[in-house]
C-alpha cells in the first residue's frame, strides 16, 4: 500500500488487510489512518502527486 489516504480507503473497501494477514473479519485500521493523516500532505490530486 502506498502512504496515501486514497490507497488506504481502497484497501479497506477491498478488505485487503484481513486477507493479507490471514485473519477472519474486519481489522481496526484507525491507527494506520491517524498516522497517514499526520504525515501525508493533503492534496486535491487523487493520484498522489503534488504538482
PDB file of N, CA, C and O in Angstrom:
ATOM      1  N   UNK A   1       0.837  -1.171   0.000  1.00  0.00           N
ATOM      2  CA  UNK A   1       0.000   0.000   0.000  1.00  0.00           C
ATOM      3  C   UNK A   1       0.886   1.240   0.000  1.00  0.00           C
ATOM      4  O   UNK A   1       1.884   1.305   0.718  1.00  0.00           O
ATOM      5  N   UNK A   2       0.509   2.219  -0.814  1.00  0.00           N
ATOM      6  CA  UNK A   2       1.216   3.494  -0.831  1.00  0.00           C
ATOM      7  C   UNK A   2       0.794   4.320   0.376  1.00  0.00           C
ATOM      8  O   UNK A   2      -0.331   4.175   0.855  1.00  0.00           O
ATOM      9  N   UNK A   3       1.667   5.178   0.874  1.00  0.00           N
ATOM     10  CA  UNK A   3       1.302   6.016   2.021  1.00  0.00           C
ATOM     11  C   UNK A   3       0.405   7.174   1.599  1.00  0.00           C
ATOM     12  O   UNK A   3       0.806   8.337   1.642  1.00  0.00           O
ATOM     13  N   UNK A   4      -0.808   6.835   1.192  1.00  0.00           N
ATOM     14  CA  UNK A   4      -1.766   7.830   0.710  1.00  0.00           C
ATOM     15  C   UNK A   4      -3.151   7.409   1.197  1.00  0.00           C
ATOM     16  O   UNK A   4      -3.491   6.227   1.154  1.00  0.00           O
ATOM     17  N   UNK A   5      -3.941   8.359   1.652  1.00  0.00           N
ATOM     18  CA  UNK A   5      -5.258   8.040   2.201  1.00  0.00           C
ATOM     19  C   UNK A   5      -6.175   7.362   1.187  1.00  0.00           C
ATOM     20  O   UNK A   5      -6.983   6.513   1.563  1.00  0.00           O
ATOM     21  N   UNK A   6      -6.064   7.718  -0.081  1.00  0.00           N
ATOM     22  CA  UNK A   6      -6.899   7.079  -1.101  1.00  0.00           C
ATOM     23  C   UNK A   6      -6.564   5.589  -1.205  1.00  0.00           C
ATOM     24  O   UNK A   6      -7.456   4.770  -1.425  1.00  0.00           O
ATOM     25  N   UNK A   7      -5.297   5.238  -1.052  1.00  0.00           N
ATOM     26  CA  UNK A   7      -4.891   3.829  -1.103  1.00  0.00           C
ATOM     27  C   UNK A   7      -5.419   3.079   0.120  1.00  0.00           C
ATOM     28  O   UNK A   7      -5.839   1.927   0.012  1.00  0.00           O
ATOM     29  N   UNK A   8      -5.397   3.728   1.267  1.00  0.00           N
ATOM     30  CA  UNK A   8      -5.955   3.109   2.473  1.00  0.00           C
ATOM     31  C   UNK A   8      -7.450   2.884   2.301  1.00  0.00           C
ATOM     32  O   UNK A   8      -7.958   1.817   2.647  1.00  0.00           O
ATOM     33  N   UNK A   9      -8.158   3.867   1.773  1.00  0.00           N
ATOM     34  CA  UNK A   9      -9.597   3.715   1.541  1.00  0.00           C
ATOM     35  C   UNK A   9      -9.876   2.526   0.625  1.00  0.00           C
ATOM     36  O   UNK A   9     -10.777   1.729   0.890  1.00  0.00           O
ATOM     37  N   UNK A  10      -9.109   2.412  -0.440  1.00  0.00           N
ATOM     38  CA  UNK A  10      -9.296   1.313  -1.385  1.00  0.00           C
ATOM     39  C   UNK A  10      -8.993  -0.030  -0.729  1.00  0.00           C
ATOM     40  O   UNK A  10      -9.737  -0.992  -0.917  1.00  0.00           O
ATOM     41  N   UNK A  11      -7.915  -0.106   0.034  1.00  0.00           N
ATOM     42  CA  UNK A  11      -7.563  -1.349   0.718  1.00  0.00           C
ATOM     43  C   UNK A  11      -8.652  -1.759   1.706  1.00  0.00           C
ATOM     44  O   UNK A  11      -8.960  -2.944   1.837  1.00  0.00           O
ATOM     45  N   UNK A  12      -9.230  -0.787   2.397  1.00  0.00           N
ATOM     46  CA  UNK A  12     -10.316  -1.092   3.329  1.00  0.00           C
ATOM     47  C   UNK A  12     -11.549  -1.586   2.581  1.00  0.00           C
ATOM     48  O   UNK A  12     -12.169  -2.567   2.992  1.00  0.00           O
ATOM     49  N   UNK A  13     -11.911  -0.916   1.485  1.00  0.00           N
ATOM     50  CA  UNK A  13     -13.074  -1.348   0.698  1.00  0.00           C
ATOM     51  C   UNK A  13     -12.894  -2.755   0.148  1.00  0.00           C
ATOM     52  O   UNK A  13     -13.848  -3.530   0.079  1.00  0.00           O
ATOM     53  N   UNK A  14     -11.674  -3.077  -0.241  1.00  0.00           N
ATOM     54  CA  UNK A  14     -11.400  -4.410  -0.804  1.00  0.00           C
ATOM     55  C   UNK A  14     -11.114  -5.465   0.264  1.00  0.00           C
ATOM     56  O   UNK A  14     -10.874  -6.631  -0.050  1.00  0.00           O
ATOM     57  N   UNK A  15     -11.144  -5.043   1.526  1.00  0.00           N
ATOM     58  CA  UNK A  15     -10.859  -5.949   2.651  1.00  0.00           C
ATOM     59  C   UNK A  15      -9.490  -6.615   2.491  1.00  0.00           C
ATOM     60  O   UNK A  15      -9.330  -7.808   2.750  1.00  0.00           O
ATOM     61  N   UNK A  16      -8.515  -5.826   2.060  1.00  0.00           N
ATOM     62  CA  UNK A  16      -7.181  -6.346   1.769  1.00  0.00           C
ATOM     63  C   UNK A  16      -6.413  -6.732   3.025  1.00  0.00           C
ATOM     64  O   UNK A  16      -5.658  -7.704   3.006  1.00  0.00           O
ATOM     65  N   UNK A  17      -6.588  -5.994   4.114  1.00  0.00           N
ATOM     66  CA  UNK A  17      -5.805  -6.281   5.319  1.00  0.00           C
ATOM     67  C   UNK A  17      -6.133  -7.638   5.931  1.00  0.00           C
ATOM     68  O   UNK A  17      -5.213  -8.405   6.214  1.00  0.00           O
ATOM     69  N   UNK A  18      -7.397  -7.965   6.145  1.00  0.00           N
ATOM     70  CA  UNK A  18      -7.686  -9.301   6.687  1.00  0.00           C
ATOM     71  C   UNK A  18      -7.186 -10.431   5.780  1.00  0.00           C
ATOM     72  O   UNK A  18      -6.684 -11.446   6.262  1.00  0.00           O
ATOM     73  N   UNK A  19      -7.326 -10.244   4.462  1.00  0.00           N
ATOM     74  CA  UNK A  19      -6.830 -11.282   3.537  1.00  0.00           C
ATOM     75  C   UNK A  19      -5.321 -11.411   3.612  1.00  0.00           C
ATOM     76  O   UNK A  19      -4.793 -12.521   3.678  1.00  0.00           O
ATOM     77  N   UNK A  20      -4.623 -10.284   3.603  1.00  0.00           N
ATOM     78  CA  UNK A  20      -3.160 -10.313   3.628  1.00  0.00           C
ATOM     79  C   UNK A  20      -2.622 -10.909   4.920  1.00  0.00           C
ATOM     80  O   UNK A  20      -1.573 -11.554   4.926  1.00  0.00           O
ATOM     81  N   UNK A  21      -3.338 -10.691   6.005  1.00  0.00           N
ATOM     82  CA  UNK A  21      -2.884 -11.179   7.317  1.00  0.00           C
ATOM     83  C   UNK A  21      -3.542 -12.492   7.715  1.00  0.00           C
ATOM     84  O   UNK A  21      -3.357 -12.969   8.834  1.00  0.00           O
ATOM     85  N   UNK A  22      -4.312 -13.078   6.795  1.00  0.00           N
ATOM     86  CA  UNK A  22      -4.988 -14.362   7.029  1.00  0.00           C
ATOM     87  C   UNK A  22      -5.814 -14.324   8.317  1.00  0.00           C
ATOM     88  O   UNK A  22      -5.717 -15.218   9.158  1.00  0.00           O
ATOM     89  N   UNK A  23      -6.628 -13.274   8.454  1.00  0.00           N
ATOM     90  CA  UNK A  23      -7.475 -13.096   9.632  1.00  0.00           C
ATOM     91  C   UNK A  23      -8.934 -13.111   9.205  1.00  0.00           C
ATOM     92  O   UNK A  23      -9.266 -12.700   8.093  1.00  0.00           O
ATOM     93  N   UNK A  24      -9.796 -13.580  10.080  1.00  0.00           N
ATOM     94  CA  UNK A  24     -11.234 -13.558   9.841  1.00  0.00           C
ATOM     95  C   UNK A  24     -11.797 -12.215  10.303  1.00  0.00           C
ATOM     96  O   UNK A  24     -11.394 -11.696  11.344  1.00  0.00           O
ATOM     97  N   UNK A  25     -12.714 -11.663   9.541  1.00  0.00           N
ATOM     98  CA  UNK A  25     -13.408 -10.453   9.952  1.00  0.00           C
ATOM     99  C   UNK A  25     -12.603  -9.184   9.745  1.00  0.00           C
ATOM    100  O   UNK A  25     -11.448  -9.226   9.323  1.00  0.00           O
ATOM    101  N   UNK A  26     -13.233  -8.047  10.049  1.00  0.00           N
ATOM    102  CA  UNK A  26     -12.580  -6.748   9.836  1.00  0.00           C
ATOM    103  C   UNK A  26     -11.480  -6.483  10.859  1.00  0.00           C
ATOM    104  O   UNK A  26     -11.508  -6.999  11.977  1.00  0.00           O
ATOM    105  N   UNK A  27     -10.516  -5.671  10.452  1.00  0.00           N
ATOM    106  CA  UNK A  27      -9.446  -5.241  11.346  1.00  0.00           C
ATOM    107  C   UNK A  27      -9.579  -3.744  11.601  1.00  0.00           C
ATOM    108  O   UNK A  27     -10.072  -3.004  10.749  1.00  0.00           O
ATOM    109  N   UNK A  28      -9.144  -3.310  12.761  1.00  0.00           N
ATOM    110  CA  UNK A  28      -9.180  -1.895  13.103  1.00  0.00           C
ATOM    111  C   UNK A  28      -7.972  -1.212  12.463  1.00  0.00           C
ATOM    112  O   UNK A  28      -6.833  -1.471  12.850  1.00  0.00           O
ATOM    113  N   UNK A  29      -8.217  -0.354  11.498  1.00  0.00           N
ATOM    114  CA  UNK A  29      -7.138   0.352  10.808  1.00  0.00           C
ATOM    115  C   UNK A  29      -7.068   1.823  11.228  1.00  0.00           C
ATOM    116  O   UNK A  29      -6.437   2.635  10.551  1.00  0.00           O
ATOM    117  N   UNK A  30      -7.707   2.156  12.327  1.00  0.00           N
ATOM    118  CA  UNK A  30      -7.750   3.560  12.755  1.00  0.00           C
ATOM    119  C   UNK A  30      -6.357   4.114  13.052  1.00  0.00           C
ATOM    120  O   UNK A  30      -6.101   5.285  12.774  1.00  0.00           O
ATOM    121  N   UNK A  31      -5.463   3.317  13.600  1.00  0.00           N
ATOM    122  CA  UNK A  31      -4.107   3.796  13.893  1.00  0.00           C
ATOM    123  C   UNK A  31      -3.352   4.087  12.597  1.00  0.00           C
ATOM    124  O   UNK A  31      -2.589   5.051  12.530  1.00  0.00           O
ATOM    125  N   UNK A  32      -3.555   3.273  11.581  1.00  0.00           N
ATOM    126  CA  UNK A  32      -2.919   3.499  10.281  1.00  0.00           C
ATOM    127  C   UNK A  32      -3.449   4.801   9.687  1.00  0.00           C
ATOM    128  O   UNK A  32      -2.679   5.621   9.188  1.00  0.00           O
ATOM    129  N   UNK A  33      -4.761   4.985   9.742  1.00  0.00           N
ATOM    130  CA  UNK A  33      -5.375   6.204   9.209  1.00  0.00           C
ATOM    131  C   UNK A  33      -4.857   7.442   9.953  1.00  0.00           C
ATOM    132  O   UNK A  33      -4.515   8.439   9.319  1.00  0.00           O
ATOM    133  N   UNK A  34      -4.797   7.389  11.279  1.00  0.00           N
ATOM    134  CA  UNK A  34      -4.295   8.527  12.067  1.00  0.00           C
ATOM    135  C   UNK A  34      -2.863   8.860  11.681  1.00  0.00           C
ATOM    136  O   UNK A  34      -2.508  10.031  11.547  1.00  0.00           O
ATOM    137  N   UNK A  35      -2.039   7.832  11.504  1.00  0.00           N
ATOM    138  CA  UNK A  35      -0.643   8.057  11.125  1.00  0.00           C
ATOM    139  C   UNK A  35      -0.560   8.727   9.754  1.00  0.00           C
ATOM    140  O   UNK A  35       0.161   9.711   9.585  1.00  0.00           O
ATOM    141  N   UNK A  36      -1.292   8.200   8.780  1.00  0.00           N
ATOM    142  CA  UNK A  36      -1.254   8.786   7.442  1.00  0.00           C
ATOM    143  C   UNK A  36      -1.764  10.216   7.439  1.00  0.00           C
ATOM    144  O   UNK A  36      -1.201  11.075   6.760  1.00  0.00           O
ATOM    145  N   UNK A  37      -2.818  10.477   8.187  1.00  0.00           N
ATOM    146  CA  UNK A  37      -3.344  11.841   8.256  1.00  0.00           C
ATOM    147  C   UNK A  37      -2.318  12.800   8.845  1.00  0.00           C
ATOM    148  O   UNK A  37      -2.293  13.978   8.489  1.00  0.00           O
ATOM    149  N   UNK A  38      -1.472  12.303   9.743  1.00  0.00           N
ATOM    150  CA  UNK A  38      -0.469  13.153  10.389  1.00  0.00           C
ATOM    151  C   UNK A  38       0.755  13.394   9.506  1.00  0.00           C
ATOM    152  O   UNK A  38       1.360  14.463   9.584  1.00  0.00           O
ATOM    153  N   UNK A  39       1.132  12.427   8.668  1.00  0.00           N
ATOM    154  CA  UNK A  39       2.394  12.545   7.939  1.00  0.00           C
ATOM    155  C   UNK A  39       2.256  12.797   6.446  1.00  0.00           C
ATOM    156  O   UNK A  39       3.215  13.240   5.814  1.00  0.00           O
ATOM    157  N   UNK A  40       1.100  12.530   5.869  1.00  0.00           N
ATOM    158  CA  UNK A  40       0.926  12.695   4.429  1.00  0.00           C
ATOM    159  C   UNK A  40       0.309  14.049   4.147  1.00  0.00           C
ATOM    160  O   UNK A  40      -0.749  14.374   4.686  1.00  0.00           O
ATOM    161  N   UNK A  41       0.967  14.851   3.299  1.00  0.00           N
ATOM    162  CA  UNK A  41       0.390  16.148   2.963  1.00  0.00           C
ATOM    163  C   UNK A  41      -0.949  15.974   2.248  1.00  0.00           C
ATOM    164  O   UNK A  41      -1.108  15.055   1.445  1.00  0.00           O
ATOM    165  N   UNK A  42      -1.892  16.835   2.531  1.00  0.00           N
ATOM    166  CA  UNK A  42      -3.201  16.779   1.905  1.00  0.00           C
ATOM    167  C   UNK A  42      -3.111  17.425   0.531  1.00  0.00           C
ATOM    168  O   UNK A  42      -2.621  18.546   0.390  1.00  0.00           O
ATOM    169  N   UNK A  43      -3.593  16.702  -0.487  1.00  0.00           N
ATOM    170  CA  UNK A  43      -3.619  17.243  -1.842  1.00  0.00           C
ATOM    171  C   UNK A  43      -5.014  17.039  -2.402  1.00  0.00           C
ATOM    172  O   UNK A  43      -5.779  16.211  -1.907  1.00  0.00           O
ATOM    173  N   UNK A  44      -5.335  17.789  -3.422  1.00  0.00           N
ATOM    174  CA  UNK A  44      -6.609  17.603  -4.112  1.00  0.00           C
ATOM    175  C   UNK A  44      -6.456  16.600  -5.236  1.00  0.00           C
ATOM    176  O   UNK A  44      -7.453  16.169  -5.816  1.00  0.00           O
ATOM    177  N   UNK A  45      -5.223  16.216  -5.559  1.00  0.00           N
ATOM    178  CA  UNK A  45      -4.934  15.293  -6.638  1.00  0.00           C
ATOM    179  C   UNK A  45      -4.971  13.872  -6.097  1.00  0.00           C
ATOM    180  O   UNK A  45      -4.123  13.507  -5.283  1.00  0.00           O
ATOM    181  N   UNK A  46      -5.940  13.054  -6.531  1.00  0.00           N
ATOM    182  CA  UNK A  46      -6.099  11.685  -6.049  1.00  0.00           C
ATOM    183  C   UNK A  46      -4.954  10.778  -6.442  1.00  0.00           C
ATOM    184  O   UNK A  46      -4.800   9.710  -5.850  1.00  0.00           O
ATOM    185  N   UNK A  47      -4.130  11.164  -7.434  1.00  0.00           N
ATOM    186  CA  UNK A  47      -3.052  10.295  -7.895  1.00  0.00           C
ATOM    187  C   UNK A  47      -1.882  10.272  -6.922  1.00  0.00           C
ATOM    188  O   UNK A  47      -1.028   9.389  -6.996  1.00  0.00           O
ATOM    189  N   UNK A  48      -1.839  11.231  -6.016  1.00  0.00           N
ATOM    190  CA  UNK A  48      -0.760  11.258  -5.046  1.00  0.00           C
ATOM    191  C   UNK A  48       0.361  12.192  -5.389  1.00  0.00           C
ATOM    192  O   UNK A  48       1.273  12.370  -4.582  1.00  0.00           O
ATOM    193  N   UNK A  49       0.334  12.808  -6.576  1.00  0.00           N
ATOM    194  CA  UNK A  49       1.386  13.732  -6.926  1.00  0.00           C
ATOM    195  C   UNK A  49       1.041  15.113  -6.382  1.00  0.00           C
ATOM    196  O   UNK A  49      -0.134  15.443  -6.224  1.00  0.00           O
ATOM    197  N   UNK A  50       2.046  15.909  -6.100  1.00  0.00           N
ATOM    198  CA  UNK A  50       1.835  17.239  -5.539  1.00  0.00           C
ATOM    199  C   UNK A  50       1.975  18.329  -6.577  1.00  0.00           C
ATOM    200  O   UNK A  50       2.149  19.491  -6.208  1.00  0.00           O
ATOM    201  N   UNK A  51       1.906  18.006  -7.874  1.00  0.00           N
ATOM    202  CA  UNK A  51       2.075  19.030  -8.909  1.00  0.00           C
ATOM    203  C   UNK A  51       0.768  19.537  -9.431  1.00  0.00           C
ATOM    204  O   UNK A  51       0.747  20.402 -10.307  1.00  0.00           O
TER     205      UNK A  51
END
